[in-house]
Amino acid sequence: MHKSDLEKLFQDNPFKSLADAIYEVLLNEIIEFQLLPESKINETHLAEYLNVSRTPLRKALDLLEQEGHVKKIYNKGTFVSALDVDDYFDIIDFRYMIEPMAAGYAAQRITEKQLRQLLFYTQEVERAYSAKDNRALLEAEDNFHRYIILCSKNKYLINAYDAVDAKLKKYRMYVIADKKLHNYLVGVHRLIYNAVSFKDREVAEAAARRHITLLKAPLETDIELNAKKMIRAKLDIIRHLK
């Protein structure tokens, strides 16, 4: 964690409250596994390091707790929430329902200007996979899939996606950490883009379904492991990526 992250947030938005800024910094640390699952958050040390008082820090932690990212245990402290294997697969199932539908709508409703932007995001995904840049890959994947949702121009799909945005980002790190998936995923984004550019709703939906299926199928054997073993295996991969 860097104090510069907090300073940059205020430079980008000087009207942001201190608690909101701390929340964003901590959330990013959790998403990127800088703060590991089940690790304890030392509030005193963190407040001193960031040069903030305990009050805005606690407000930020309260919000993270409400969203399920941290857990407060009486007389023990605040801990980063454990990664829940069942929750991970529930998110994958959610994406399987939402994203193919959004891709289909996008194929029918996307403008030429939006299509050029989607091509840019597609190329960014490909570049990030090629460079094996973990941080860039997380951002590129997020930008690509969020833009497909926005181009659906269906407010209910957009709202549903926004409601689980933080968890989508958190669990996307799981996918990026699994290098076995990279060769499969790098090409499927181009398939989705091509289908949308051809204005073919059925093919766009099928391409999006293929993408989500690829995320789940290679991981089926992991279900046989308990949560702790799966988390440790994924975190070992993540550490080697950094």
N, C-alpha and C positions, 0 to 999 in steps of 0.2 A: 504494500500500500504506500502511496506517495502523497505527501502533502500538496504537491503540485496538482494532483487530480482535483482536489477541493478548490484550489485557487483558480483553476481553469473553468470550473463550473460557474464561479462568480464572474469571471471575465465574459463568459458566454451569455450569462443571464444575471446581471447585478441585482435583480429584484427577487431572486430566489431566496427563500428562507434558509437559515443555517441548518435547520433540522432536515429540510428537503435535500439540501446539498449533501449532507452526511449520509442520508438514506441512499442517494444515488451512488455515492462512492462505495458504500458497504455492499449494496446490491450487486454492483459490478464485480467486486471482489469475490462474492459468493458464486456468481454465474461463472466466473473464470477459474474457480477452484483455487484462488489465492487464499481464501478462508475455507478450509477443508470441512466436509461434512462431519458433524459431531465434535468439532473443535470448540474450545471455550473462547469466548470473546472477553478479553480483559478490558473492562470499561475504563478503569483508572489509567492504564497505560495508553489506551487509544485516545482518550481525551487529552492527555498530556502531549502525545505525539502530534495530534492534529491541532493542538493549541486552541481547544474549544472547551466550554464548560460542560458539566455532566447533563444539564437540562436538555439542550438540543440533541445531544447524543442519545439520551433515553427516549426522546420523542421519535427519533429515527428508528431505534430498536423496537419501539412499540409498533410502528407501522410495519416493519419487517416481520414482526411476530404475527400481526393480523393477517399478513399475506402468506404465512407459513414458512418463511425463509429462516427464521430463528425460533428457538424455543427457550422460554425462561423456566428454570427449575428452582423451586423455593429452596433457599439456603445453599444453593450450589452455584447459581449464576446464569448467564445467557450463553446458549450454545447454537452453533449453526445446525440447522435441521438435518437429520439423516436423509440420505437419498433413498426413496421408497421405490423398489422395483415395480410393484403393482401400479403405483402412481405414474411411473415412466411409461408403462405400456398403455395406461388409460389415456395419456397424452397422445401417444402414437395413434390410438383408435380415434381420438377426437380429430386429429389431423386427417385421418383417412376419410372421415365423413365430410369435413369442411373444405379441405384444399382442392379435391377434384371438382367439387361443385363450383368453387370460386374460379378455377381455371376454365371451366366450361363457360361461365358467364363472361369472363375476361375475353375469351375468344370471340364472343359476339359483340362486346361493348368497347373494347380497347380502341383508342384513337391512334393515329399514326405517330403522333408525338410521344404518346405513352409507350408505344411499341419500340421506339428508339431508346427510350429510357430502360425498358425491360431488357433490350439487347445489351446495353451497358452493364446492367446488373448480372446478366448471364456471363458476360466476359469476365467480370470481376470474380465470380465464383470459380471459373476455370483457371484464372491466374492464381488465385489463392490456393487452390488444390495443387497446382503445378509447383508453386513456391513452397508448399508445405508450411505456410505461415498461419499458425494457429489462431492468432488474434484477428488477422484479416479474414480468415475463413469463417469465423464466428459472425463477423459483421456482414460479410458478403452473403452468407446463407440467410441471415435475418432479413437483409434488404430485398433479396430476390423473392422470398416467400411472402413477405409483407406486401410487396408491390403487386403481386398476383392477386392477393386479397383485395387491395384497394381498387385494382382495375376491374374487379367483379362488379363494382358500383352497387353492391347489395349491402345495405346498411346493417342488416341482421347478421350477415356473415362477418362483416367488419367488426361489429360490436362483440360478437362471440369470440373472435380471434383476439381482440384487445383485452378481453376479460382474463385471458390466461397468458398474456404476453410475457410476463416475467418467468413463468414456469417453462414456456416454450424456449426462451433463451437459455434458461438453466439446463434443461435437458438436451438442448441442441449441442451443448458441450460434450455430452455423453457420446453423441453420434460422431462428432468431429474427432474424438479421442480414439475411435475404433478405426484404425488404419486399414483394416480388411475391407471396409466399405468404400474407401476413397475411389478405387477404380470403377466401381459401379455408379457412384453418385456424380462423378465429374461429367459424365455424358448425359445423364437423365435430365439435367437442367436445360440442356440444349434441345432435347426432345420436347420438353414442355414449351419452351420459347417457340420452336418451329411450329408446333400445333396451334398455338395462339396466333402466330403471325399469319398462318394459313386460314384463320377464322373457322377452324374445324372444332366444334364443341365436343363431339364424341372423342376425337383423338386427344384433345387437350385433357379431358377428364381421365382417359385411360393412361396418359403419360404421368399425370399427377398421382394416380393410384399406384402405378408402378414404382414411383419414387418412394411413397410411404411404405409399400410392401417390402422394398429393399431395406428400409430402416428396421423392419421388424423381423423378417425371416432369418437373417444370420444370427439374430440374438435369441432365438427360441431356446437354444440349449442353456442359455444363461438362467432361464426360469427355474431350472433344476437346482441352481445354487441358491443359498440363502442370501439375504440382502447384503450382509457384511462382506461376504466373499466377492460378490459382484462389484460392490463399490471399490474394494481394494484393487481388484483387477483393472477396473477402469482408471482409477487414480494413478496406478503404476504407468499406464500408457500415457496419461496426461503429463505426468512428470517428465517422461522421456521426450515429449513433444516440445517442452519448453527449453 
